[in-house]
Amino acid sequence: MGKKIQRVGVASAEPEGWETSRVVAQIEQRGTECVVFDVTETVVRVGGKKPHVQYKKEDLTTLDGVFTRAVPGGSLEQVILRMDTLHCLERLGIPFMNRPHAIEKAVDKYYTLRLLELAGVPVPRTTVAQFTRDALRAFRRYKDVVVKPLFGSGGVGMTRVSDHETARRVFRALEANRYVMYLQEYLEHGTSDIRVFVIGNKAIAAMIRVGDTWKSTLRQGAKPQPYPLTPELSNLAVKCAETIGLEYTGVDILETEQGFVVTEVNSSSGWQGLQQVTEINVAKQLVDHFYKLIISSSN
């Protein structure tokens, strides 16, 4: 007899968001109470008889599991507290999908690429620096770069630079505002990239995102189209998920003259675009796997 799953949480920055609402619907169809909570509004206390993590009137320490849809950004203190809160719940034995430590790895683009490189995954040449002089040395090597925020998603804040004077101005502005300079060698890939969606140890579907410019994210106006999920793509995406420790993720891949190259692995990947081009019920498969994790954790 498997564990009776009575009450689970969904951590989401957008409680009414498209993905969140579909996960909640799948949970409630199984007869389980679902608490959707924004970790920015949680309150934690220490010094009592037991750990205290509260969201409005809900005691989150009694949950059977937590599905982490998204953890919002903020100041360094805010982000640390939010992750501490999730870690606190996990240490009480509450299973997570995705786990806090995996989220912490995935949101840091440099750390993610370094781990992937160590695992033998093809990644773009990338330099991360804190001073303009060092960033310019890297720029002279690469000649054409994409400058990204170290933390970020959806293509927001990305810019392509191929002119030395423009690069100097961009790097000086970043340095003046205490940002790091994350430079990735631009790889010719037309106006599209591939996203492979992984749940557990299986790639379930892929899409190609086709845009009008080199920025091919859906948030930047690209359109999703179905893409064949070959064994090569599947194995590559699953290896990325396993390397970072993610139970579900969208892996972003460029198809270049040198072959497939992984640019990002997302810890809170959306699937609205993917759902438009696949008959697979992504939310159902996510929740199916979530329940398997909860049940296996109790055995």
Secondary structure, 3 states (H helix, E strand, C coil): CCCCCCEEEEECCCCCCHHHHHHHHHHHHCCCEEEEECHHHEEEECCCCCCEEEECCEEHHHCCCEEECCCCCCCHHHHHHHHHHHHHHHHCCCCEECCHHHHHHHHCHHHHHHHHHHCCCCCCCEEEECCHHHHHHHHHHHCCEEEECCCCCCCCCCEEECCHHHHHHHHHHHHHCCCCEEEEECCCCCCEEEEEEEECCEEEEEEEEECCCCCCCHHHCCEEEECCCCHHHHHHHHHHHHHHCCCEEEEEEEEECCEEEEEEEECCCCCHHHHCCCCCCHHHHHHHHHHHHHHHHCC
